[in-house]
Amino acid sequence: MTKTLICLLGFVSVLAQANPVVFEPQGEANGKKIVFIASDHEYRSEETCPALARILAKHHGFKTVVCFGVDENGEIKAGASDIKGLEHLADADGCVMFTRFQDLPDEQMAHIDAYLNRGGPIVGLRTSTHGFKIPEGKKYHKYDFRYNGDDYLNGFGHQVLGQTWVGHYGKNNQQSTRIEIIPESKDHPVLRGVKDIHVQAGGYNAEPQADWEILTMAQPLMSMEFDGEPDATKPPMASEWMRTYKGKDGATGRAFTSLYGASEDILNPGYRRMIINAIYWSVGMEDQIEADSNIDFVGPYKPNTFRGNANAPGIKPEEYNGFTSPIPANNDVPAPKAKKPKKPQKQ
């Protein structure tokens, strides 16, 4: 074999490993592997997911894998329906999904299908309720968020997370959201050590089902501040819940859904801890959740303000290798100008 061919094969190998990014557990490993799937168009899943993955690997002993949506140049592209590395789901203990309107190639979708068929645990964030938009006639059309067949009505969102897309319940970048724990759920392991939850994303509608175990309620506010005035026209609505979904041949799996999770949302320690706890719960490690566990960011984390198709450009997944590079690698995207929402008229 010539040196040129060896170098070429080595180069191809590096490209193949560039996406996903793998974070090996630091300190004592707990034996669990979590795969993150990050590709939405607006809420900066490409920043949220590697930040959470680093925390789990550095402070909690998980092996974590982050699979990004990429363009033809191998650069991270918000919402791109090309997510390499999904074969890691084959031996994953858990999955955190943060996708929107994905129409993946069949060979990539097959890995997700196999994982769900075996009842693999799922933590679904924000737009994952409408995580797939797959045209009729394609092999995995049933995962589409508007699928109308009785065999898998309303697709992945409804069948796995418990809800497909319903609609907004607050204005992004104008109305933030305060999340309050339901008193009856305050002792649940997922809420251990959780307090003062405030997120930047605007509210989402929820239509609770009988099989939901609801943990929290979301109150849209009239500003982007924690102590903002509640929107009097929008009473609290369910925001985080858990359920058991059905896979294939009797398999069942745990699912935790949060209607939030934008890159700026996880700046809030209460919200960040709740999601870390939910990942523990999803893989059956709720007895190991500690109220004061370390949830500090690993490496600089200065997220971009979320909005549609405005991810930081020119970033390749491998730039996030290790634990020291900033997330995002480029945060010079201009933030949208916040508008003060109009006060609701008194009835």
C-alpha positions in Angstrom: 0.0 0.0 0.0 1.5 3.4 -1.0 2.0 6.2 1.4 -0.4 8.3 -0.6 -3.2 5.7 -0.2 -2.4 5.3 3.5 -2.7 9.1 4.0 -5.9 9.2 2.0 -7.5 6.5 4.0 -6.4 8.2 7.2 -8.0 11.4 6.0 -11.2 9.6 5.2 -11.1 8.0 8.6 -10.8 11.4 10.3 -13.7 12.8 8.3 -15.8 9.8 9.3 -15.1 10.4 13.0 -15.7 14.2 12.8 -19.4 13.9 13.4 -20.4 12.8 16.0 -18.4 14.2 18.9 -17.7 11.7 21.6 -17.0 12.7 25.2 -15.5 10.0 27.3 -16.5 9.8 31.0 -14.1 11.6 33.3 -13.3 10.1 36.8 -15.4 7.1 37.7 -17.5 5.9 34.7 -21.0 4.8 35.5 -21.2 2.5 32.4 -24.0 4.4 30.7 -23.9 5.9 27.2 -26.2 8.8 26.1 -26.6 9.9 22.5 -27.7 13.5 21.8 -29.4 14.2 18.4 -29.2 17.9 17.7 -30.7 19.5 14.6 -33.5 22.2 14.9 -33.9 25.4 13.0 -34.3 27.9 15.8 -33.6 27.1 19.4 -29.9 26.4 19.1 -29.9 22.7 19.9 -26.4 22.6 18.4 -25.3 24.6 21.5 -27.6 23.1 24.2 -26.7 19.5 23.4 -22.9 19.6 23.5 -23.1 21.7 26.7 -25.2 19.1 28.5 -23.2 16.3 27.0 -20.0 17.7 28.5 -21.6 18.2 31.9 -22.7 14.5 32.0 -19.3 13.2 30.9 -17.1 15.5 33.1 -19.1 15.5 36.3 -21.3 12.4 36.2 -19.4 9.6 34.5 -21.5 9.2 31.4 -20.1 8.5 28.0 -21.9 11.0 25.7 -22.2 11.3 21.9 -23.5 14.3 20.1 -24.8 13.9 16.6 -25.2 17.2 14.7 -27.1 18.2 11.6 -24.5 19.2 9.0 -24.3 20.7 5.5 -22.5 19.4 2.5 -19.2 20.9 3.8 -19.5 19.0 7.1 -20.3 22.2 9.0 -23.1 22.4 11.6 -26.3 23.7 10.0 -29.4 24.4 12.0 -32.1 22.0 11.1 -30.1 20.1 8.5 -31.6 16.7 7.7 -28.2 14.9 7.6 -27.2 13.6 11.0 -24.2 11.3 10.9 -23.3 9.0 13.8 -26.7 7.7 14.6 -25.3 4.2 14.5 -24.3 4.9 18.1 -27.9 4.4 19.1 -27.4 0.6 18.7 -25.7 0.3 22.1 -26.9 3.5 23.7 -28.6 3.4 27.1 -30.4 6.7 26.6 -31.1 9.4 24.0 -31.7 13.1 24.2 -33.5 14.3 21.2 -33.7 18.0 20.1 -34.9 18.0 16.5 -37.4 19.8 14.3 -38.9 18.8 11.0 -36.3 16.2 10.2 -36.5 14.3 6.9 -33.4 12.0 7.3 -32.1 9.6 4.7 -33.6 6.1 5.2 -30.2 4.7 6.3 -30.0 7.3 9.1 -33.7 7.0 10.1 -33.3 3.2 10.4 -31.1 3.7 13.5 -33.7 5.8 15.2 -36.4 3.4 14.2 -34.5 0.4 15.7 -33.8 2.3 18.9 -37.5 3.2 19.4 -38.6 -0.3 18.5 -36.6 -1.6 21.4 -38.1 0.9 23.8 -34.9 3.0 24.3 -35.3 5.8 26.8 -36.0 9.3 25.4 -35.6 12.8 26.7 -37.3 15.1 24.2 -36.7 18.8 24.2 -38.8 21.7 22.8 -39.3 21.1 19.0 -38.9 17.3 19.3 -42.7 17.2 19.6 -42.6 17.9 15.8 -39.2 16.4 15.3 -39.9 14.7 12.0 -41.5 15.9 8.7 -41.3 13.0 6.4 -43.3 13.0 3.2 -45.9 10.4 2.3 -44.5 7.6 0.3 -41.2 7.4 2.2 -40.3 4.4 4.3 -40.5 6.2 7.7 -43.4 8.5 6.9 -45.2 7.3 10.1 -42.8 9.4 12.2 -44.1 12.6 10.6 -45.7 15.0 13.1 -48.9 15.1 11.0 -49.1 11.4 10.2 -52.8 10.5 10.2 -52.7 6.7 10.1 -54.3 4.9 13.0 -51.2 2.7 13.4 -49.0 5.6 14.5 -51.3 8.7 14.7 -49.5 12.0 14.8 -46.1 10.4 14.6 -43.2 10.4 16.9 -44.3 13.4 19.0 -47.6 11.9 20.0 -46.6 8.2 20.1 -43.4 8.6 22.1 -43.4 12.0 23.8 -47.1 12.2 24.3 -47.8 15.3 22.1 -47.3 16.5 18.6 -47.0 20.2 17.6 -49.9 22.2 19.2 -48.7 25.8 19.0 -47.1 28.8 20.8 -48.3 30.1 24.1 -46.0 33.1 24.4 -43.9 35.4 22.1 -40.3 34.4 21.7 -37.7 37.0 22.6 -40.5 39.1 24.2 -42.0 36.8 26.8 -39.9 34.5 28.9 -41.4 31.7 31.0 -41.4 30.9 34.7 -41.7 27.2 35.4 -43.3 26.2 38.7 -43.2 22.7 40.4 -46.6 21.1 41.0 -46.8 20.7 44.8 -47.8 17.0 44.5 -44.7 16.3 42.4 -42.1 18.2 44.6 -40.6 14.9 45.9 -40.1 13.3 42.5 -36.4 12.4 41.9 -36.4 14.5 38.7 -37.1 17.6 40.8 -34.5 16.9 43.5 -32.6 20.1 44.2 -34.5 22.0 41.5 -35.7 25.5 42.2 -36.3 28.9 40.7 -36.8 27.7 37.1 -36.9 30.5 34.5 -36.4 30.1 30.8 -36.0 32.5 27.9 -38.1 30.6 25.4 -41.7 31.7 25.0 -44.4 29.3 26.0 -45.7 26.3 24.1 -49.2 25.0 24.3 -49.8 21.6 25.9 -52.8 19.2 25.7 -52.3 16.9 28.7 -53.2 13.2 28.2 -54.4 10.7 30.7 -51.0 8.9 30.7 -48.9 12.0 31.5 -47.3 12.3 34.9 -47.0 16.1 34.9 -44.2 17.6 37.0 -44.3 21.3 36.3 -46.4 24.2 35.0 -45.3 27.1 32.8 -46.4 30.7 33.3 -45.7 33.1 30.4 -44.4 36.4 31.6 -44.6 40.0 30.2 -40.9 40.4 30.0 -37.6 38.5 29.8 -36.9 38.8 33.5 -37.4 36.2 36.2 -39.6 38.5 38.2 -41.6 39.6 35.2 -45.3 40.2 35.5 -47.4 37.1 34.6 -49.4 37.3 31.4 -52.9 37.6 32.7 -54.3 36.2 29.5 -52.3 33.0 29.7 -52.8 30.8 32.8 -50.2 28.2 33.7 -49.9 25.2 31.4 -48.1 21.9 31.6 -44.4 22.1 30.6 -42.6 19.0 31.7 -44.0 15.5 32.0 -43.1 11.8 31.7 -44.8 8.7 30.3 -44.2 5.2 29.1 -44.3 4.6 25.3 -44.7 1.4 23.4 -42.0 0.1 21.1 -42.3 -3.1 19.1 -43.2 -6.6 20.2 -44.2 -5.5 23.7 -41.2 -3.3 24.3 -41.8 -0.2 26.4 -39.6 2.8 27.2 -39.4 5.8 29.5 -40.0 9.2 27.9 -39.5 12.6 29.5 -40.7 15.7 27.6 -39.8 19.3 28.2 -41.4 22.0 26.0 -38.3 24.1 26.6 -34.5 23.6 26.2 -33.3 26.5 24.1 -29.6 27.3 24.4 -30.3 30.3 26.7 -32.7 28.2 28.8 -30.0 26.0 30.2 -28.2 29.1 31.6 -30.8 28.8 34.4 -29.4 26.4 37.1 -32.9 25.2 38.0 -33.8 24.2 34.5 -30.4 22.7 33.8 -30.5 20.5 36.9 -34.0 19.3 36.0 -32.8 18.1 32.6 -29.7 16.4 34.0 -32.0 14.7 36.6 -34.4 13.7 33.8 -31.6 12.0 31.9 -30.7 10.0 35.1 -34.4 9.1 35.5 -34.8 8.0 31.9 -32.1 5.4 32.2 -33.3 4.1 35.5 -30.7 5.8 37.7 -33.2 7.9 39.7 -31.8 6.5 43.0 -28.5 8.1 42.2 -29.8 11.7 41.6 -28.3 14.1 44.1 -29.8 17.4 45.0 -26.4 19.1 45.0 -24.6 17.3 42.2 -22.2 19.3 40.0 -24.0 20.9 37.1 -21.4 23.5 36.2 -20.7 24.1 32.6 -17.5 22.6 31.2 -15.6 25.1 29.2 -16.9 28.5 28.2 -20.6 28.6 27.4 -22.0 31.8 25.9 -25.0 30.9 23.8 -26.4 32.8 20.9 -29.9 34.2 21.3 -32.2 31.8 19.5 -34.1 32.6 16.4 -34.8 30.9 13.1 -31.9 29.8 10.9 -29.4 31.9 12.7 -26.9 29.4 14.0 -23.2 30.5 14.3 -21.7 29.8 10.8 -18.6 27.8 9.9 -18.4 25.5 12.8 -17.5 21.8 12.4 -18.4 19.3 15.0 -14.8 18.4 15.8 -14.2 21.9 17.1 -16.1 20.8 20.2 -13.8 17.8 20.9 -12.5 17.8 24.5 -13.7 19.9 27.4 -12.1 23.3 26.9 -13.3 24.8 23.7 -16.0 27.5 23.9 -19.6 26.6 23.1 -20.5 27.9 20.6 -17.2 28.2 18.8 -18.5 31.4 17.2 -21.0 33.5 19.0 -20.9 36.7 17.0 -24.4 36.3 15.5 -26.3 39.5 16.1 -29.0 39.1 18.7 -32.6 40.1 17.7 -33.9 43.3 19.2 -36.3 42.4 22.0 -39.7 44.0 21.9 -41.9 44.7 24.9 -45.1 42.8 24.5 -48.4 44.7 24.7 -50.1 44.5 28.0 -53.3 42.4 27.8 -56.5 44.3 27.9 -58.6 44.0 31.1 -61.6 41.9 30.6 
